[in-house]
């Protein structure tokens, strides 16, 4: 999949080291909200995670994860995925993260818009959801810029990696 500035590419072992580099660069920022970050900081973890992502992608199970690549530089900027919630609906959750040095350029908005179009048009999704910690304002802003509707606030629904209790915000977009 492509946009004007980006390629969204399926998982590949060839990019495992680039993924690790992006996570290592951004682990302080990503680790505030994403509990998997401390477990993804080694070569071994990156390779195993990539193998699982490839298996999920090929089997159309779990999550369809894409690497976000800047066309002009070839740099891996982050990742975006469609978490398969219910194939019968079809219903997906979009999850995403961006390396710190790529913040503020509109890359994630561009990637979310493209993946949303793909899910609605190609996968015939009837429901898409973005689930975000209430205090994760940058991720909430992406959902809002992409036209996702605020659906609900789930109070005291999650613990952040720090142990702090936090609310969860759910945004959605439907086919009709």
TORDO-254711 format. One record per residue: residue in three letters; y, z negated, x negated of N, C-alpha, C, CB in turn. Coordinates in steps of 0.2 Angstrom, whole numbers, plus 5000, padded with zeros to 4 digits. Each point is the difference from the previous one (the first is absolute). Glycine has a CB too. Layout:
# residues N
AlaYZXYZXYZXYZX...
***
This chain:
# residues 176
Unk499450004996500650005004500650004996499449945009Unk501150094993500750014996500649985005499450084992Unk501149905004500750005003500450044995499849895006Unk500850114995500550034996499949984992500850025010Unk499249914990500049974993499349974998501249985002Unk498350015003499449974998499450035002500749905002Unk498850084994499350025002499649945002500050104992Unk499649905013499649945002499350034999500849955009Unk498950024986499450024997499449955001500650074992Unk498849955010499449965001499949964994499550075009Unk500149874991499949964994499650044995500049905007Unk500150094987499750034995499949964994500450115004Unk499049894992500049954994500450034995498849985003Unk501450084997500550034995500749965000499450115001Unk500749865005500749975001499949925000500450105007Unk499049884992499949925000500549974995498850025003Unk501350014991500449964995500750015002499250034991Unk501050025012500750015003500149955005500150124997Unk499549875008500049955005500149934997499350075008Unk500349914987500049944997500749994997498750004997Unk501550054999500749994997500549995005499750084992Unk500349955014500549995005499949935003500050125003Unk499449854998499949935003500349954994499050045007Unk500849974987500249964995500850004999498950024994Unk501450035007500750005000500349965005500050124995Unk499749885011500349985006499749935003500350125002Unk499249854994499649955002500449945003499150044992Unk501549955005500449945002500350015007500349984988Unk499950085013500350025007499450015005501050054995Unk498549985003499550025005499649935002499950124995Unk500049845000499649945001500349955005499750014988Unk501050005014500349955004499650015007501150014994Unk498750055008499850025007499250025000501250035003Unk498650004991499350035000499549954996500650125001Unk498949855003499649964996499550034995500149935011Unk499850134990499550044995500350014993499550055010Unk501249944989500350024994499749964994501150035006Unk498849914994499849964994499350024998500749915003Unk498950125002499350034998500050074998499649915008Unk501050124992500050074998500450024994500050025012Unk500049934983500450014994499650024994500849925005Unk498550104995499650014995499850085000499749874999Unk500150164996499750065000499350005005500550034988Unk499149925011499450005004500149995007499549954990Unk501050015012500249995007500350075003500249884998Unk500250154998500350075002499450055001501149974994Unk498550035002499450055000499649995006500050014988Unk499849925013499649985006500350025007499549914992Unk501250075008500450015006500050075001500749904998Unk499450144997500150085001499350035003500950004991Unk498649975006499350025002499949995008499549984988Unk500749965014499949985007500550045004499749884997Unk500950145001500550045003499750075001500949934996Unk498850104999499650065000499550005005500350024988Unk499349935012499449995005500250005007499449944991Unk501250025010500249995007500350075002500349884998Unk500150154998500350075002499450055002501049974992Unk498550035004499550055001499649995006499950014988Unk500049925014499649985005500549995007499249954992Unk501450065007500549995006499949935002500050125003Unk500049834993499949935002500549964997498850025001Unk501449925002500449954997500750034999499149954994Unk501150085001500750024998500050074997500449884999Unk500050165003500150074997500749994996499450075009Unk500549914984500549994996500250064996499649884999Unk501150135000500350054997500449984994500050075010Unk500049964984500549994995500650035002499149994991Unk501549985008500650035001500350034993500349935010Unk499750134989500250034994500750045001498850014996Unk501749984999500650045000499950064997500649904999Unk499550165005499950064997500350024994499950045012Unk500849944987500450024995499749984993501050005008Unk498849934992499849974994499249994999501149945001Unk498650065005499349995000499849925000499850114994Unk500749855006499949935000499749975006501050004993Unk498649965007499749965005500549955003498850024996Unk501449985010500549965002499749945004500850105001Unk498649915002499849945004499450035004501149945001Unk498750035004499450025004500249995008499249974991Unk500550075013500149995007499350025003501250035000Unk498649935006499450015002500049995008499549964990Unk500050085013499849995007499449955001500550125002Unk499649825000499449965001499850025007500549904993Unk498850115007499750025006499949945005499450104994Unk500949895011499949955004499550015006501249974998Unk498850095005499650025005499950075001500349895006Unk499250144992499950075000500050035007499349994989Unk500549975016499950025007500750025003498949935001Unk501650034996500750015004500350074998500149875000Unk499950154994500149974993500649964999499350104996Unk500649855000500549954999500049984993499949955012Unk500750054984500049994993500649954999499550124997Unk500449854997500649964998500250034993499649895005Unk501150124994500250034994500249944995500450115006Unk499349894988500249954995500350044994499149925004Unk501450054993500350034994500349954995500350105008Unk499849934986500349964995500350054995499349905001Unk501350084996500350044995500249974994500550065009Unk499449974985500249974994500749984999499150064995Unk501149895002500749975000500550054998499549894998Unk500350154997500550054997500250065005499649974989Unk500050035016500150065005500349975007499050064995Unk501249885005500449975006500650045001499449894998Unk500850125008500750025001500150075000500449904996Unk499150145004500150075000499850045006499949994987Unk499849975018499850035006499350034999501150035003Unk498549964992499350024999499649985005500250004988Unk499849935014499549985004500150025008499949904992Unk500850115009500150025007499750075001501149935000Unk499050114994499850075000499250005001501050044993Unk498749925003499250005000499849975007500049984988Unk500349975015499849975007500150065005500349884996Unk500250155004500250065005499450054999501349985000Unk498550044994499550054999499349985003500750044990Unk499249905008499349975002500049995007499949944989Unk500650045014500149995007499850075004500949904999Unk499550154999499950075002499350025000501150034997Unk498649964997499350024999499549965005500350024987Unk499849915013499649975005500050025007500249904992Unk500450115010500150025007499850075001501049935001Unk499150124995499950075001499350024998501250024998Unk498549954996499450024998499449965002500650054990Unk499649885010499449955002500149995007500049954988Unk500550075015500149995008500049935001499450105003Unk501049864993500149935001500449995007499949984987Unk499849975017500449985006500449944998499150055007Unk500849914988500449944998500050004993499749945010Unk500950044987500149994993500449935000500050124996Unk499849844999500349934999500249994993499349965010Unk501350004989500249984994500049925001500650114996Unk499149865000499949925000500449974994498950005007Unk501649964994500449984994500149935001500550114999Unk499549854995500349935000500750005002499249974991Unk501049995014500750005002500550004995499649935010Unk500350044984500549994995500050064995499949885001Unk499750175001499950064995500550055003498849984997Unk501850015002500650045003499950084997500749895001Unk499250124993499950074998499550045004500449964989Unk499050015012499550035003500250015008499149954992Unk501250005011500250005006500550065001499849885002Unk500750134993500550055001499650075000500949934994Unk498650085002499650065000499850025007499749984987Unk499949975016499750015006500650025005499149924998Unk501550055002500550015005500350074998500249885001Unk499950144993500350064998499550065003500649954990Unk498850045010499550055002499950005007499449984989Unk501049985015499950015007499549965003500450114999Unk499349844998499549955003500449955004499250024990Unk500549965015500349965005499749934999500150095008Unk500449864992499849934999499649985006501149974993Unk498350015006499649985006499949935001499450104997Unk500549864998500049935001500049964993499350025010Unk500949914991500049964995499449955001501350014998Unk498349984997499449965001500249934995499150105002Unk501049855001500349944997499449964996500949995009Unk499349994985499549964996499350044999500649895003Unk499450174996499450045000499750024993500550055010Unk499949934985499750024993500349954995499950125003Unk499749874992500349974994500150054995499449895002Unk501250104995500250054994499649974994501250025004Unk498750024991499749984994500249944997499850124998Unk500849865003500349944998499849945004501050064996Unk498649955009499849955005500549985005499449954991Unk501250085009500549995005499750035007501050004991Unk499149975014499850025007500650055002499449905003Unk500450165000500550055002499850035006500250024988Unk500350015016499950045006499850074998500849935006Unk498950114998499850074999500450045006498849974995Unk501550095002500350045005499650075001501149954996Unk498850075010499650065001500450055003499049945002Unk501050124994500450065003499450055002501149984992Unk499150065013499550055002500350075002499349915004Unk500350144996500250075002499450025004500850024990Unk499350015015499450035004500150075001499949895006Unk499650154996500050075001500450025007498950014994Unk501149945010500450025007500549945002499050065003
***
